[in-house]
């Protein structure tokens, strides 16, 4: 991951009896994010019991993060997703920029700035 890249890790729990609705919303979110410039990855991982989900999002830079969080996927679909799931945790890795950081922190995201490492 480059120093400009930003990764979001969102942890969700699917409410009982809501998996089918959750899956439909997720498919729509993926289709919408596919059209966003700078969105490099948008992957949902489901636990074996199909009750917990991790969403790993990779963005080229802070501008791409801002485009996503101000776009229709977040504005229109995240509220629907949170009707059928609950937010268990939210980490941001890298610098999402000041506007995005304020919005993300406002929904409980913890932001971790790049410190050191190796990316290829």
PAMIBA-974254 format. One record per residue: residue number from 1; residue in one letter; x, y, z of N, C-alpha, C in turn. Coordinates in Angstrom, 2 decimals, always signed. Layout:
(node NUM,"A",(X,Y,Z),(X,Y,Z),(X,Y,Z)),
...
This chain:
(node 1,"X",(+0.85,-1.17,+0.00),(+0.00,+0.00,+0.00),(+0.89,+1.23,+0.00)),
(node 2,"X",(+0.66,+2.16,-0.90),(+1.47,+3.37,-0.95),(+1.09,+4.30,+0.20)),
(node 3,"X",(+1.93,+5.28,+0.45),(+1.66,+6.24,+1.52),(+0.42,+7.07,+1.21)),
(node 4,"X",(+0.04,+7.22,-0.06),(-1.15,+7.98,-0.43),(-2.41,+7.13,-0.35)),
(node 5,"X",(-2.28,+5.82,-0.48),(-3.44,+4.94,-0.47),(-4.11,+4.94,+0.91)),
(node 6,"X",(-5.40,+4.68,+0.90),(-6.18,+4.64,+2.14),(-7.00,+3.36,+2.13)),
(node 7,"X",(-7.01,+2.69,+3.28),(-7.80,+1.48,+3.42),(-8.80,+1.66,+4.56)),
(node 8,"X",(-10.02,+1.21,+4.34),(-11.05,+1.21,+5.36),(-11.38,-0.23,+5.70)),
(node 9,"X",(-11.55,-0.51,+6.97),(-11.95,-1.83,+7.43),(-13.18,-1.63,+8.31)),
(node 10,"X",(-14.32,-2.08,+7.81),(-15.59,-1.91,+8.49),(-16.08,-3.28,+8.95)),
(node 11,"X",(-16.43,-3.39,+10.23),(-16.93,-4.65,+10.78),(-18.41,-4.50,+11.10)),
(node 12,"X",(-19.20,-5.44,+10.58),(-20.64,-5.40,+10.73),(-21.16,-6.73,+11.28)),
(node 13,"X",(-22.30,-6.68,+11.96),(-23.03,-7.88,+12.35),(-24.39,-7.83,+11.67)),
(node 14,"X",(-24.73,-8.91,+10.98),(-26.01,-8.99,+10.27),(-27.10,-9.37,+11.27)),
(node 15,"X",(-28.19,-8.61,+11.26),(-29.30,-8.89,+12.17),(-29.98,-10.20,+11.77)),
(node 16,"X",(-30.50,-10.90,+12.79),(-31.17,-12.19,+12.56),(-32.27,-12.06,+11.52)),
(node 17,"X",(-32.26,-12.98,+10.57),(-33.28,-13.02,+9.55),(-33.12,-11.98,+8.44)),
(node 18,"X",(-32.02,-11.23,+8.44),(-31.85,-10.14,+7.47),(-30.74,-10.39,+6.45)),
(node 19,"X",(-30.19,-11.61,+6.41),(-29.05,-11.88,+5.53),(-29.41,-11.67,+4.06)),
(node 20,"X",(-30.56,-12.11,+3.64),(-30.94,-11.97,+2.23),(-31.04,-10.50,+1.82)),
(node 21,"X",(-31.63,-9.68,+2.65),(-31.72,-8.24,+2.37),(-30.32,-7.63,+2.38)),
(node 22,"X",(-29.52,-8.01,+3.37),(-28.14,-7.53,+3.48),(-27.37,-7.84,+2.20)),
(node 23,"X",(-27.50,-9.07,+1.71),(-26.79,-9.47,+0.48),(-27.22,-8.63,-0.72)),
(node 24,"X",(-28.48,-8.34,-0.83),(-28.96,-7.51,-1.94),(-28.39,-6.11,-1.90)),
(node 25,"X",(-28.34,-5.53,-0.71),(-27.77,-4.18,-0.56),(-26.29,-4.20,-0.89)),
(node 26,"X",(-25.58,-5.22,-0.42),(-24.15,-5.34,-0.69),(-23.89,-5.42,-2.19)),
(node 27,"X",(-24.65,-6.21,-2.91),(-24.46,-6.31,-4.37),(-24.65,-4.94,-5.04)),
(node 28,"X",(-25.63,-4.19,-4.60),(-25.87,-2.85,-5.15),(-24.72,-1.91,-4.80)),
(node 29,"X",(-24.19,-2.03,-3.59),(-23.06,-1.19,-3.18),(-21.83,-1.48,-4.03)),
(node 30,"X",(-21.57,-2.75,-4.28),(-20.41,-3.13,-5.10),(-20.56,-2.56,-6.50)),
(node 31,"X",(-21.74,-2.69,-7.09),(-21.97,-2.18,-8.44),(-21.76,-0.67,-8.50)),
(node 32,"X",(-22.21,+0.05,-7.49),(-22.04,+1.50,-7.46),(-20.60,+1.91,-7.26)),
(node 33,"X",(-19.89,+1.21,-6.40),(-18.49,+1.55,-6.13),(-17.61,+1.24,-7.33)),
(node 34,"X",(-17.98,+0.27,-8.11),(-17.24,-0.07,-9.32),(-17.09,+1.13,-10.25)),
(node 35,"X",(-18.04,+2.03,-10.23),(-18.03,+3.21,-11.09),(-17.28,+4.40,-10.51)),
(node 36,"X",(-16.74,+4.27,-9.32),(-16.05,+5.38,-8.67),(-14.56,+5.39,-9.03)),
(node 37,"X",(-14.07,+6.50,-9.58),(-12.63,+6.56,-9.88),(-11.81,+6.53,-8.58)),
(node 38,"X",(-10.77,+5.78,-8.59),(-9.89,+5.70,-7.42),(-10.28,+4.64,-6.42)),
(node 39,"X",(-11.42,+3.98,-6.62),(-11.80,+2.86,-5.75),(-11.07,+1.63,-6.29)),
(node 40,"X",(-10.08,+1.14,-5.55),(-9.23,+0.05,-6.01),(-9.73,-1.33,-5.59)),
(node 41,"X",(-10.40,-1.38,-4.47),(-10.92,-2.64,-3.96),(-12.08,-2.40,-3.04)),
(node 42,"X",(-13.05,-3.31,-3.08),(-14.25,-3.16,-2.27),(-14.76,-4.57,-2.02)),
(node 43,"X",(-14.28,-5.20,-0.95),(-14.46,-6.62,-0.74),(-15.16,-6.91,+0.59)),
(node 44,"X",(-16.19,-7.72,+0.52),(-16.94,-8.13,+1.69),(-16.55,-9.56,+2.04)),
(node 45,"X",(-16.29,-9.81,+3.32),(-15.95,-11.14,+3.82),(-16.98,-11.53,+4.88)),
(node 46,"X",(-17.55,-12.72,+4.75),(-18.59,-13.17,+5.64),(-18.07,-14.33,+6.50)),
(node 47,"X",(-18.37,-14.31,+7.79),(-17.94,-15.36,+8.70),(-18.67,-16.67,+8.37)),
(node 48,"X",(-18.14,-17.77,+8.89),(-18.72,-19.08,+8.63),(-20.17,-19.19,+9.09)),
(node 49,"X",(-20.53,-18.51,+10.16),(-21.91,-18.56,+10.64),(-22.81,-17.56,+9.92)),
(node 50,"X",(-22.22,-16.79,+8.99),(-22.92,-15.83,+8.14),(-23.62,-14.73,+8.95)),
(node 51,"X",(-23.02,-14.39,+10.10),(-23.58,-13.35,+10.96),(-22.69,-12.12,+11.06)),
(node 52,"X",(-21.41,-12.30,+10.75),(-20.47,-11.18,+10.84),(-19.83,-10.93,+9.48)),
(node 53,"X",(-19.62,-9.68,+9.18),(-19.08,-9.30,+7.87),(-17.99,-8.25,+8.06)),
(node 54,"X",(-16.92,-8.42,+7.31),(-15.88,-7.39,+7.25),(-15.87,-6.84,+5.83)),
(node 55,"X",(-15.85,-5.54,+5.73),(-15.73,-4.86,+4.44),(-14.35,-4.22,+4.40)),
(node 56,"X",(-13.55,-4.60,+3.41),(-12.22,-4.03,+3.22),(-12.30,-3.16,+1.97)),
(node 57,"X",(-12.02,-1.87,+2.14),(-12.09,-0.92,+1.04),(-10.70,-0.33,+0.81)),
(node 58,"X",(-10.26,-0.31,-0.44),(-8.97,+0.28,-0.79),(-9.19,+1.40,-1.79)),
(node 59,"X",(-8.57,+2.55,-1.49),(-8.69,+3.73,-2.34),(-7.31,+4.25,-2.71)),
(node 60,"X",(-7.23,+4.80,-3.90),(-5.97,+5.31,-4.44),(-5.40,+6.42,-3.55)),
(node 61,"X",(-6.27,+7.29,-3.06),(-5.82,+8.45,-2.28),(-7.00,+9.07,-1.54)),
(node 62,"X",(-6.73,+10.17,-0.85),(-7.77,+10.85,-0.07),(-8.91,+11.36,-0.94)),
(node 63,"X",(-8.61,+11.82,-2.14),(-9.67,+12.29,-3.03),(-10.66,+11.17,-3.36)),
(node 64,"X",(-10.16,+9.98,-3.57),(-11.02,+8.84,-3.87),(-11.90,+8.48,-2.68)),
(node 65,"X",(-11.36,+8.59,-1.47),(-12.15,+8.34,-0.27),(-13.28,+9.35,-0.17)),
(node 66,"X",(-12.96,+10.61,-0.39),(-13.98,+11.66,-0.30),(-15.06,+11.46,-1.36)),
(node 67,"X",(-14.66,+11.10,-2.57),(-15.64,+10.81,-3.62),(-16.59,+9.72,-3.18)),
(node 68,"X",(-16.06,+8.69,-2.56),(-16.89,+7.57,-2.11),(-17.84,+7.99,-0.99)),
(node 69,"X",(-17.32,+8.61,+0.05),(-18.19,+8.89,+1.20),(-19.20,+10.00,+0.93)),
(node 70,"X",(-18.96,+10.81,-0.09),(-19.93,+11.84,-0.46),(-20.83,+11.39,-1.61)),
(node 71,"X",(-20.60,+10.19,-2.12),(-21.34,+9.69,-3.27),(-22.59,+8.91,-2.89)),
(node 72,"X",(-23.33,+8.45,-3.90),(-24.60,+7.77,-3.65),(-24.48,+6.43,-2.93)),
(node 73,"X",(-23.38,+5.72,-3.07),(-23.26,+4.43,-2.37),(-23.36,+4.65,-0.87)),
(node 74,"X",(-22.64,+5.63,-0.36),(-22.67,+5.89,+1.08),(-23.94,+6.62,+1.47)),
(node 75,"X",(-24.28,+7.67,+0.76),(-25.45,+8.48,+1.12),(-26.75,+7.68,+1.08)),
(node 76,"X",(-26.93,+6.86,+0.05),(-28.21,+6.18,-0.15),(-28.24,+4.76,+0.40)),
(node 77,"X",(-27.12,+4.06,+0.32),(-27.15,+2.63,+0.65),(-26.68,+2.29,+2.05)),
(node 78,"X",(-25.75,+3.06,+2.60),(-25.28,+2.74,+3.96),(-26.42,+2.83,+4.98)),
(node 79,"X",(-27.29,+3.84,+4.92),(-28.42,+3.83,+5.87),(-29.27,+2.57,+5.75)),
(node 80,"X",(-29.49,+2.08,+4.54),(-30.26,+0.85,+4.35),(-29.51,-0.35,+4.92)),
(node 81,"X",(-28.18,-0.37,+4.71),(-27.37,-1.46,+5.23),(-27.44,-1.50,+6.76)),
(node 82,"X",(-27.44,-0.33,+7.38),(-27.46,-0.27,+8.84),(-28.84,-0.53,+9.44)),
(node 83,"X",(-29.86,-0.65,+8.59),(-31.17,-1.10,+9.06),(-31.17,-2.61,+9.27)),
(node 84,"X",(-30.29,-3.32,+8.56),(-30.27,-4.79,+8.63),(-28.98,-5.33,+9.23)),
(node 85,"X",(-28.12,-4.44,+9.70),(-26.87,-4.83,+10.35),(-26.49,-3.77,+11.36)),
(node 86,"X",(-25.50,-4.10,+12.18),(-24.99,-3.11,+13.14),(-23.49,-2.95,+12.92)),
(node 87,"X",(-23.02,-1.76,+13.18),(-21.61,-1.43,+13.03),(-20.86,-1.86,+14.29)),
(node 88,"X",(-19.90,-2.76,+14.13),(-19.13,-3.27,+15.27),(-17.76,-2.61,+15.40)),
(node 89,"X",(-17.27,-2.03,+14.33),(-15.96,-1.39,+14.36),(-15.65,-0.80,+13.02)),
(node 90,"X",(-14.77,+0.21,+13.04),(-14.45,+0.92,+11.80),(-13.05,+1.50,+11.96)),
(node 91,"X",(-12.11,+0.99,+11.17),(-10.74,+1.49,+11.17),(-10.39,+2.05,+9.80)),
(node 92,"X",(-9.65,+3.13,+9.81),(-9.14,+3.74,+8.58),(-7.62,+3.72,+8.67)),
(node 93,"X",(-6.98,+3.22,+7.62),(-5.52,+3.14,+7.57),(-5.03,+4.09,+6.49)),
(node 94,"X",(-4.26,+5.10,+6.90),(-3.77,+6.11,+5.97),(-4.49,+7.43,+6.19)),
(node 95,"X",(-4.14,+8.42,+5.39),(-4.69,+9.77,+5.54),(-5.86,+9.98,+4.58)),
(node 96,"X",(-7.10,+10.01,+5.10),(-8.25,+10.22,+4.23),(-8.50,+11.68,+3.88)),
(node 97,"X",(-7.65,+12.60,+4.38),(-7.86,+14.02,+4.15),(-8.76,+14.61,+5.22)),
(node 98,"X",(-8.69,+15.92,+5.43),(-9.40,+16.53,+6.56),(-10.93,+16.43,+6.49)),
(node 99,"X",(-11.51,+16.63,+5.31),(-12.98,+16.56,+5.20),(-13.48,+15.15,+5.45)),
(node 100,"X",(-12.85,+14.18,+4.81),(-13.26,+12.80,+5.00),(-12.99,+12.35,+6.43)),
(node 101,"X",(-11.86,+12.76,+7.00),(-11.52,+12.37,+8.37),(-12.59,+12.85,+9.35)),
(node 102,"X",(-13.07,+14.04,+9.16),(-14.12,+14.59,+10.04),(-15.40,+13.76,+9.92)),
(node 103,"X",(-15.78,+13.44,+8.70),(-16.99,+12.64,+8.48),(-16.82,+11.24,+9.05)),
(node 104,"X",(-15.68,+10.61,+8.76),(-15.44,+9.25,+9.23),(-15.38,+9.17,+10.75)),
(node 105,"X",(-14.70,+10.13,+11.38),(-14.63,+10.15,+12.84),(-16.02,+10.36,+13.44)),
(node 106,"X",(-16.86,+11.11,+12.74),(-18.21,+11.36,+13.20),(-19.09,+10.12,+13.26)),
(node 107,"X",(-18.72,+9.09,+12.54),(-19.48,+7.83,+12.59),(-18.72,+6.76,+13.36)),
(node 108,"X",(-17.69,+7.19,+14.08),(-16.98,+6.27,+14.97),(-15.73,+5.62,+14.42)),
(node 109,"X",(-15.28,+6.04,+13.24),(-14.06,+5.45,+12.68),(-12.84,+5.92,+13.46)),
(node 110,"X",(-11.93,+4.98,+13.69),(-10.64,+5.32,+14.28),(-9.63,+5.38,+13.14)),
(node 111,"X",(-8.89,+6.48,+13.07),(-7.97,+6.70,+11.96),(-6.54,+6.44,+12.42)),
(node 112,"X",(-5.86,+5.57,+11.66),(-4.47,+5.23,+11.93),(-3.63,+5.81,+10.79)),
(node 113,"X",(-2.73,+6.72,+11.11),(-1.85,+7.31,+10.11),(-0.71,+6.35,+9.80)),
(node 114,"X",(-0.27,+6.37,+8.55),(+0.87,+5.54,+8.17),(+2.06,+5.88,+9.05)),
(node 115,"X",(+2.74,+4.88,+9.53),(+3.92,+5.11,+10.36),(+5.15,+4.60,+9.63)),
(node 116,"X",(+5.20,+3.30,+9.37),(+6.32,+2.73,+8.62),(+5.94,+1.35,+8.14)),
(node 117,"X",(+6.65,+0.87,+7.15),(+6.35,-0.45,+6.64),(+6.92,-0.67,+5.25)),
(node 118,"X",(+6.40,-1.68,+4.61),(+6.85,-2.08,+3.30),(+5.64,-2.33,+2.42)),
(node 119,"X",(+5.60,-1.71,+1.26),(+4.54,-1.97,+0.30),(+5.16,-2.18,-1.06)),
(node 120,"X",(+4.60,-3.07,-1.84),(+5.13,-3.34,-3.18),(+4.08,-3.11,-4.23)),
